C-alpha cells in the first residue's frame, strides 16, 4: 500500500474549541482528507492546543489476515476479561472483515508495528453506523497519539459513507471520561444513561449512549408526527428538545393498570424459545400462543444483562403478559440490567413498561428508520437495573443529562 497524509487542510483544527454538534460540522474543517480507505495515511493536522511528542500513527484498513493481531490486542488490553467474546475470536473477526460491513483500522508506528485498533460497523439498511472496540496495546499507552488515531480513522469512514449513513452511535464507558471525550471531539454526544449495563475487568460499570446525526436527517428524514409521551418521559424529552430544537410533545396520562389476576391466567400462554450461539449469547423469543405477538431479546451471561429487545404485539394486554415473562426470566437468571427502546409516539406502551419498573433514561430523536414510509422515528430508552451503581464519570454534557432523567 502507498502511504499518504491527509491532505493540505488547515494546519490547526482545535476540535476542543469547535465542539461539533453534528457530523457535518465535524467534517467541515477538514476539506481534503482521504476517503479512499485503502490508502495508508497519517492525520497531519494539529488538533491539540499544545504540541506533544507522541507517535502520530499510520492508519491502515485491516484485512482478514490481520484478525489474529486484532484479537490479541483485545485480549491483552482487557486481560482476557472482555465480555463480548466475538472480539477475541480471530475467525469471527476475519468473517466480519470479509462481509464488508465491519471496518477495522490498525494504528501502526513507523516500523509497521501494530499499536492499536478500532472498529466501525455499517448498517446500510438502517442507515446507521456503530463505533466500538477502540483498543491500544499496553506497551503503546502514552506513546501513541490516541486522539489522532481515532479522529483520523473516523474522519475517513465518515467522509466515505456520509449520506449513506445518517446516524452514528456507540456506548461509552463511564469508569473514566476518556472514550466519551474522544468521541465528543468527533461530534458524538451523550443522549441516554445505561446504569450497570456492562462489566469490564470484572467490574460492573455503567455506560452512556452517545450519538451524532447527519444534518439532513432532522431536516428531511425525521417523522413529522408529534411525539406522544407520558409524564415521566418529559424530563429526558426536555434534554433532547433543548439540544435539537424539538417541537412541544403531547403529554398523555393514564390511570388504570391491567388486572393482575387476569394476567396470571394468561402468562402460561407464552412460549419460550431459546438459542445459544457459540459465543455464549442466549437469544430468547417469547411468543404468545395462537397469536403473532412476540418479544425478543439477547441475554449476555458475561455481563448479566438483557438487551437488543424487540417486540411486536397486537394489543397492550399481550405486551403486558410478555413483559411479565420477561421479568420472570430476569429474576431467574439474576439479571442486573435490562433495556428496551419504546416508540416515542406510542404512549400506552411507554406506560406499560413504566408500570413494570422500567424508567426512561434517554429520549433519542430519529433513532429508528421506519422502512414503510422512509422516515426516522423517535424512541425512548427504558431500562431497569439492580445493585448499587458504581461511580459514574461523565463529560459536561453527560452531567447535564443526569439533571433531566
N, C-alpha and C positions, 0 to 999 in steps of 0.2 A: 504493500500500500504506500501511497505518496503522503508525506506529512505536509501539512499546510496550516497556517494560522488563520483564525477567524479574522477576516479582512480589516481594512482600514476604517474601522468605526471610530467614534470619538475616543480619544486616548484615555478618558476618565469617565466612567459611568458609576456614580455613587448610588447604588441601589438603596442604601440606608436612608438617603435623603429623598429618594423618589417615592418610596412606599407604594409601588404599583397596585392599583385597586382591581385590575382585571388583566387578562392575558395580553391584550393589545397594548396596554400601557407599559407592560413589562418589555414587550418586544420593540417598541418604538425607538429607544436609544441605540439599538443595535441594527444598523441598516444593512450591513454587508456580511453578516455572519453566514457560515456554511449551513446549507440544508441537505447536502448530499451526505448521508450517514456513513457512506463507505470510505470517506476521506478522513484519515487521521489528522488531528489538529490540536492546537492549544488555544485557550481563551487569552489572547494577548491584549486584554483591556484591563485597565486598573479599576477594580470595583471596590477597593478599600479606601478608607480615609487616610490610613497610614500604610506605607510600603512595608513588606516583610520579606524575609529571605527564604520562605517556604518553597518547595518544589511545585512549579506550575505543571501539572501532569499532562501528558499526551492523552487525548481521548480517542478511544477506538471502539467501534461497534463490535461486540463479541460474536463469534461464530460458534457453531455447535461443538467444535473441538476444544473450546475454552470452558466447557461445562465443568470439568473437574476442578479447574482453578477457582471458578465462582463458588462452587460448593465448599471447597476447602476454606475460602475466606469467611463464608458464613459460619462454618463450624468453628473456626478459630476465633472469630470476633465474638461470638456468643458462647464460647467454651462448651459447645455441644448441647446447649440448652435451648436453641431456637425452636419455638413451638410449632412452626409451620414447616414440617419435615420435607416437603417437596423442594424447598430451597437448599436442602442439604444432599439432594439426590442428583448426581451428575446425569443420569439417564433421563430423568424428568426435565431437568434444565435444558438438555440438548433438544428434547422434543418441543419445549416452549420456543426455543430459538428457531427451530425448523418450521414451526407453524407460522411464524412471522408476526404474531401479534404481541410478542414479548421482545422489547428492545433492551437488551443488556449492554451496558457500556463498561469498558475496562479503563482504569486510570493507570498509566504507565510512567515510570521515570525515564530519564534519558537513555538508560541502558536496555530498556524494554521490560524491566521487572514490573509485575502487576502489583500495584499498591492498594487497589480497592475496586469496587464495582457498584453499580446501581441498576435499577430496572424500571422501565416504563411499559405499562400494559395498555394496549389499544383495543377498544371495543367499538368497531365502526357501526355496528347495528344500533347501539345505544348512543353513539356519538360522544362517548365518554372515555377519558384516559385516567389511569390509576398509577400513582407513584408508590414504589415500595423498595425495601431492602437496600438502603444506602449503607454500605459497609466498607471499613478501612482496615487493612492489616495492622496488627498491633505494633509491628516494628516500623510502620509508616505514620502512626499517630504523632501529630506535632511536627512532622516533616513535610507531609503533602498539604498543599493548599486545598482543603476540602471544599471551601466556598467556590473556588474557581472550577473544581472538578464537577460539582453538582450543577452550578449555574450554566457552565459551558455545555454540558451534555443535555440539559433540559432545554436550553435555547435551540439546539439543533432539532430536537424532536418537535418542539412547538412550531418552529418555522416549517418543518416538513409537513406537518399534519394540521396546521391551523386552518379552520374552515371545515375540515372533515371531523375533527374532534372539537366539540364546543364547550366541554366542561372537563376540568381536571380535578381530581380529588385524592385524598390519602388519609391515613390515620397516623397521627404523630404521637410519639411518646411524651409523657409528662414527668418522667423521673428527672429530666432536666429540659431546658428550652432549646437545645442545640438544633434538633430537627425542625422544631416549629420556626425558629429564627431563619434557618437557611431556606426553608420553603416559603417563608414570608417574603424574602428577597425576590422570589420568583412569582409573587402575587397570590400564593395560596394562603388563605386566611382562616382562622378558627370560626366554626359555624355551629358546632354541637359538641357536647361532652359525653364521654363513654366511661362512666365510673367503674373501675375494677375490671375492665374488659380483658386485659392481657396479663401475661406473665413472661417476664424476661429475666434471665439469670436467676431463675427460680423465685423471683419476687413478683408479687401481684402489683400491677400498675394500671392506672387509668390512661385512656387515650383521648385525644381531641380530634374530631373530624375537621379536616382542612379542605378548602375548595377555592377554585378560581374559574371564572367564566370568560368565554369569548364575548366581546362587547355586543355582537349581533344577537346573541341568544335572547337577552331581555327585550331587545327592540323588535325582533322579528319572530322568535320561535317560542316564547313563553305563552302559555294559555292565557286568554283574556277573561277566563272565568274568575269571578270574585271569590276569594278564599272564604270558606265557611268553617269556623273554628269554635271549639268550646272554650270557656273562660280560662282554664288553666294553660292554654296554649298562647294566650295573649302576650305573656312575658317574652318567650323566645321569638314570637312573631314580631314584637316591637323591636327586638335587637336586629332582625333581618330587615325590617321596614326602614329603620334608621340608616342602615348601610346601603341598601339597594333601592330606596325610594319606592317601596311597595305601596299599593293602594290600601285604603281602610278595609278591614275584613268585616264580614258578617259574623256576629257572635251568637252562637246557638246554645241555649240552656236546656238540659234535660233533667227530669226529676225522678222518674220511675225506673228502677232496676228490674231485670228479668227475675222471675220466680225461681229461687234456688232449688226448691223441691222438684219443680218441673225439669230443671237441668239435670238433676241426679238420675232421673229416669231415662234421660236421653244420652248420657255420657257413654253408656255401653254400646251405643250405635256408631262409635268411632273405630275405624280400622287403623291399626298402627303398622306401617311398613318401614323397615329399616335396612339400609345397605351400608356396609363399611368398606371404604376403599383402602388401597394398600398403604396410605399414609396415616390411617387411623381415624380419618374423618367419618363420623356417623351421619348419614343423610337420612333424615326422617321425612315421611309423608303421612300426615294424618288425614284420613278420608272419612266422610260421612257415608254410612250405608244408604243405599237407594238414593244417592244424591251425587252431583258433580262437585260439591264443595270440598275444599281441601285447605290444609295449612302445611307448608313445607319449611324445613329449616335444617341447619347443619349444627351438630354437636361436636365440639373440638375437645376431646378429653384432656389434652395437654394444658389447656387454659380454663377448662370447665365453663365454657360459655355456649349459648345458643345464638347463632347469627345467620345471616343470609335467609331471613324469614320472608316467605312469600305466601300469600293466601288469596283465595277466590271463593266467595260464598254467595249463596242465593238470598240469604236474609240475615239480619242481626242475630237471630236466635241460634242459627247454626254456627256463626262466628263465636258466640259465647261458649258453646259446647266445645268447639275445637280448642279455644284458649284454655278451658278448664283441663283438658287432657294435656295440653302443652305445659301447664303449671304442674300437673301431677308428675310428668316426666322430669321436669326441672328439679323438683323436690327429691325424686327418687335417685337422680344422678348427682345430687349435691351441686347443682349449677350455681355459680356465683353471679353470672351476668347473662341477661338475655335482652334482645332488641328486635324491633320491628319498625319499618318505615310505613307510616299511615298517610293516606291521601289527604291533602290539605283542603279538599272540598267535600269530604265525607265526615261530617261531624258525629254521626251516630257511631261510626267505627272508632273514632277518637275517644268517644265517651266509654265505649265498651272496654277498650284497652286500659283507660284510666281507672275504671271501676275495678279492674283486675290487677291493680297495683303497678301499672306502668306509668312513668312520668315523662312528659315532653321535655327533652333537653336539647332541642335544636329545631328551628324551622328552616328548611332548606328549599329555597325557591328553585323552580325549574330543575328538579332533581332527576326526574324520570321521563323518558320520551314515551308519549302515547302514540303507538305506531298506527292507530286507526285514523288519527287526524294530523299527525306530524308535528304536534306541539308538545313542549315540555310542561309537565305539571309539578306543582309544589308538593312536598312531602314533609312530614314531621317525624323526627326520630324519637320514638318512645322506647324507654329502656327501664329495667329494674336491676338492682344489684343487691348482693348480700355482703356481709362483713364490713369492717371499718375501712374507710378509704385511706390509703397511704398518702403522704404529702404530694400535692399536685403543684407542679411548677408550670407557669403559663406566661407567654408574652403578654404585652399590654392588652391587645385585642381579646385574648383569651380571658384575662381577668375581667374585662368589661362584660364578656358573655356571661360570666358567673352571676353578675348582678341582675340578669334578666331571667335566669332559669331557676 
